[in-house]
Amino acid sequence: MALTKNGVWHGCLLPNITAFNCATEGALTSAYQQQTTLLQAVLESSSDVVVFAVDRDYRLMAFNHQFQLTQQLLWGQSAIALGTSMLDVVQDASEREDFCQKIQRVLMGESLVVEDEYGHAQHTREYRRGFWSPVCDTQGCVIGVTIFSLNISDRRLAELELQQREQELRTLMDNTGDVIVRYDKSLRCVFANKVLHSEMRDSQLPLLGATPTDRYGSTPHAFELEEQLKRVFSTRESVQFEWKRPAHNGQTVYFLVHISPEFNDAGVLETALLVARDISELQASRERIHQMAFYDGLTGLPNRALLHERLNYMVQSRVHDDRLAAVLMVDMDQFKAINDTMGHAAGDALLKQAAHRLVQCVGEHATVARLGGDEFILLIPEVSCPLELNNVGYGILQQFRNCFVLDGKQVYVNCSIGIAQFPIDSRDPGVLLQYADSAMYAAKRAGRNSMRFYSREMTAQAQERLAMEMDLRNALLRKEMEVHYQPKVALAGDRLVGSEALLRWHHPVHGMVSPTQFISLAEELGLIHELGEWVLRQACTMAVRLNLRPGYPKHKIAINLSPRQFQQQGLELRIASILEETQCVAQWIELEITEGLLLADDEVVLQTLLALRKMGFTIAIDDFGTGYSSLSYLARFPIDTLKIDRSFIQTLMHSQEHAELVKAILLMANALNKDVVAEGVETAEQAAFLREHGCEMAQGYFYSKPLPAEQCAALPVQLPPRCGC
């Protein structure tokens, strides 16, 4: 067999490729045998090359071993013999028709190069390139067709992947808000994404091939851009700068521009890539910084800084006389409800309207300031008598009785007013603000929509709070604090798997003080660090006790960490010290944090949590679902467990919305591979619902109230409902 110049095979195709003996005329010469043997060895040694030949009736004349393997994958045939018709091998009708058409074309003397895609039973794809050539006898008559098929799957898949990556890159560049432009050494644009094309849609000048001066004319901003491009090409280094130019509407647009040199494989600088981000809003913010330092950005009223400045001036200007002045604190009573039900935009509109009404209620010499939220301060520097203040206060109440219009809806919002008088109540600016605040809260406690002047009885209430502060400072020394543990149960089997450490204060006079009363006070006083470390030490000691009991499963204790504790440097070092002191294992402890800690996206918090996770602690989000921010922190921060807030659980069986929210949280947690604990489970129906929808753990009075350490240690592993209640 030999290959002629026109690519046609003469003689039989590899008579020894398989056990097919083709009759030949005469004995093969030794050189021909060597040639055939060599060719056979080459074709048999390749796992990528499939070779077979068919006669004019589609019967197999010859094939190599790889053909046997490949046809089993492609057509599912077992061992195949010479003489078999390929019409019987190829089962699919469309494939069989295509095969026959190609054979007929080759039999007519045509050579083909085709690429085909095949699907295997294993659901994989295979791409092959086939070379179809006629086989001729010694007289030059076409007696069959030979097919050489190469496996090009790797290359084809690489090409497809490259195409996909190019498409992804193009999509990314076209859908970004940034302008992306490539310039050559002559400063002509050779590429621009859709952002720039859209920006230049009204221009009559072509974008590609244009220089900055072509696009923007001989203007300073065009020359500046070209100078920066020249700098990149000359220094071969990136540059970043702020650039401004006029927009079509006559305003000035500001960009942060970054230009990077682009080199070819030989290290030759060929082009420069420009990425420009519109920072017009940032620039506008910079220009407002001075005003924002002294005025509220929403209402335009003086802010806290300017308020204190004017209050100090008001007091100092009256040092040598007893002329009456006043500080009024005004707080809206239903603002949070409006914000929650109608949205922040409606809340902002309400604040603006309220500010306008307050300004109308006082004279031009008075100051109306916004402290933040829905709190306003009024400084009235000249008052003839307390009756005048009374009239001002009632005038404000009357103004707020009129409806506000928000998004076309009539809304009624009341307010509470507290009044402190100079010099009757105090001559100190800070004390006047404090007294006005106390009077305002007295108005709220009296039923809201009212006004109160400061009185000394309010100071007595403040003194009671001060006494509570002093008692709290000494509570640890007096051993009035105690840690209780609320069991945590695996819903599948009601097994005890852990508990949550909860702080209790046995006050010598007031009895049991709720944590909701003293935890916030401890945070204000800076005592939360000491209390937190004490609770952690007690819980770690308890964890050692529970986990070293023979025959008992692992018991993990959850401990709440206050956001204030994260503000103290070296938190992880102090926790590590407590572990060493108590000989506790970090894997026995779960640290609970609030969503609010993560919403600030503080890098210090992230690094602290990563350090704690590295030590072996698991991290849980307490009261999950009550936050108002994006859930992106679940991906950014190392969170292991979500604790569904009890407010959702308590309304689970009679609130369809809360039920759907709980199911959504469970589905999301499962997708993110997070554990879930339901808090506040109190009924069998709640437990059944949670178990049915994939919640792993629960805690609540249905299983047990928080227990002292000794009672918790005595609990059985199998915890029946209402144990300990």
HUSULTA-V306049 format. One record per backbone hydrogen bond with DSSP energy under -0.5 kcal/mol. CO is the residue of the C=O (numbers start at 0). NH is the residue of the N-H. If there is no record, write none. Layout:
CO_NH, CO_NH
This chain:
1_3, 1_9, 3_6, 7_3, 8_135, 9_1, 11_13, 13_16, 17_19, 18_20, 19_21, 23_25, 28_32, 29_33, 30_34, 31_35, 32_36, 33_37, 34_38, 35_39, 36_40, 37_41, 38_42, 39_43, 40_44, 41_45, 47_49, 47_150, 49_148, 50_63, 51_146, 52_60, 52_61, 53_144, 54_57, 57_85, 58_54, 59_82, 61_52, 63_66, 63_67, 64_68, 65_69, 66_70, 67_71, 68_72, 69_73, 70_74, 70_75, 70_76, 71_75, 72_120, 80_83, 83_59, 84_87, 84_88, 85_89, 88_90, 91_95, 92_96, 93_97, 94_98, 95_99, 96_100, 97_101, 98_102, 99_103, 100_104, 101_105, 102_106, 103_107, 104_109, 105_108, 111_131, 113_129, 115_127, 117_125, 119_122, 123_119, 125_117, 126_151, 127_115, 127_129, 128_149, 129_113, 129_131, 130_132, 130_147, 131_111, 132_145, 133_8, 134_142, 134_143, 135_10, 136_139, 140_136, 140_142, 142_55, 143_134, 144_53, 145_132, 145_147, 146_51, 146_148, 147_130, 147_149, 148_49, 149_128, 149_151, 151_155, 152_156, 153_157, 154_158, 155_159, 156_160, 157_161, 158_162, 159_163, 160_164, 161_165, 162_166, 163_167, 164_168, 165_169, 166_170, 167_171, 168_172, 169_173, 170_174, 171_175, 178_275, 179_192, 180_273, 181_189, 181_190, 182_271, 183_186, 187_183, 188_208, 190_181, 192_195, 192_196, 193_197, 194_198, 195_199, 197_200, 199_202, 206_209, 209_188, 210_214, 211_215, 212_216, 216_218, 218_222, 219_223, 220_224, 221_225, 222_226, 223_227, 224_228, 225_229, 226_230, 227_231, 228_232, 229_233, 230_234, 231_235, 238_258, 240_256, 242_254, 244_252, 246_249, 250_246, 252_244, 253_278, 253_279, 254_242, 254_256, 255_276, 256_240, 257_274, 258_238, 259_272, 261_269, 261_270, 263_266, 267_263, 267_269, 269_184, 270_261, 271_182, 271_273, 272_259, 273_180, 274_257, 275_178, 276_255, 276_278, 278_282, 279_283, 280_284, 281_285, 282_286, 283_287, 284_287, 285_288, 287_291, 288_292, 289_293, 290_293, 290_294, 293_302, 295_299, 300_295, 301_369, 302_306, 303_307, 304_308, 305_309, 306_310, 307_311, 308_312, 309_313, 310_314, 311_315, 312_316, 314_317, 315_318, 317_320, 323_382, 324_421, 325_379, 326_419, 327_329, 327_377, 328_417, 329_375, 330_415, 333_337, 334_338, 335_339, 336_340, 337_341, 337_342, 338_342, 342_346, 343_347, 344_348, 345_349, 346_350, 347_351, 348_352, 349_353, 350_354, 351_355, 352_356, 353_357, 354_358, 355_359, 356_360, 357_360, 357_361, 358_361, 362_365, 366_368, 366_378, 367_301, 368_370, 368_376, 371_374, 373_331, 374_370, 374_371, 375_329, 376_368, 377_327, 377_379, 378_366, 378_380, 379_325, 382_323, 384_387, 384_388, 385_389, 386_390, 387_391, 388_392, 389_393, 390_394, 391_395, 392_396, 393_397, 394_398, 395_399, 396_400, 397_400, 397_401, 398_401, 399_412, 403_405, 403_410, 405_408, 408_405, 408_410, 410_403, 410_412, 413_332, 413_333, 415_330, 416_451, 417_328, 418_453, 419_326, 420_424, 420_425, 421_324, 427_431, 428_432, 429_433, 430_434, 431_435, 432_436, 433_437, 434_438, 435_439, 436_440, 437_441, 438_442, 439_443, 440_444, 441_445, 442_447, 443_446, 449_416, 451_418, 454_457, 454_458, 455_459, 456_460, 457_461, 458_462, 459_463, 460_464, 461_465, 462_466, 463_467, 464_468, 465_469, 466_470, 467_471, 468_472, 469_473, 470_474, 471_474, 471_475, 473_477, 474_479, 474_480, 475_478, 479_505, 481_483, 481_503, 483_501, 484_486, 484_706, 485_499, 487_496, 487_497, 488_490, 488_697, 489_493, 489_494, 490_492, 493_718, 494_489, 494_496, 496_555, 497_487, 498_557, 499_485, 501_483, 503_481, 503_505, 504_506, 504_512, 506_510, 510_506, 510_512, 512_504, 513_516, 513_517, 514_518, 517_521, 518_522, 519_523, 520_524, 521_525, 521_526, 521_527, 522_525, 526_530, 527_531, 528_532, 529_533, 530_534, 531_535, 532_536, 533_537, 534_538, 535_539, 536_540, 537_541, 538_542, 539_543, 540_544, 541_545, 542_546, 543_547, 545_548, 548_551, 555_498, 556_589, 557_500, 558_591, 561_564, 561_565, 562_565, 562_566, 563_566, 564_567, 567_570, 569_573, 570_574, 571_575, 572_576, 573_577, 574_578, 575_579, 576_580, 577_581, 578_582, 578_583, 584_587, 585_588, 587_556, 588_617, 589_558, 589_591, 590_619, 591_560, 592_621, 593_596, 593_597, 594_597, 594_598, 595_599, 597_600, 601_605, 602_606, 603_607, 604_608, 605_609, 606_610, 607_611, 608_612, 609_613, 610_614, 611_615, 611_616, 612_615, 617_590, 618_639, 618_640, 619_592, 619_621, 620_623, 620_642, 621_594, 622_625, 623_644, 629_632, 630_633, 631_634, 631_635, 632_636, 636_638, 639_674, 640_620, 641_643, 641_676, 642_623, 643_678, 644_647, 644_648, 645_649, 646_650, 648_651, 650_653, 650_654, 654_658, 655_659, 656_660, 657_661, 658_662, 659_663, 660_664, 661_665, 662_666, 663_667, 664_668, 665_669, 666_670, 667_671, 668_673, 669_672, 674_641, 675_696, 676_643, 676_678, 677_698, 680_701, 682_686, 683_687, 684_688, 685_689, 686_690, 687_691, 688_692, 689_694, 690_693, 695_490, 695_491, 696_677, 697_488, 698_680, 699_702, 699_703, 701_721, 702_722, 706_484, 707_711, 708_712, 709_713, 711_714, 716_495, 716_718, 717_719, 719_722, 721_724
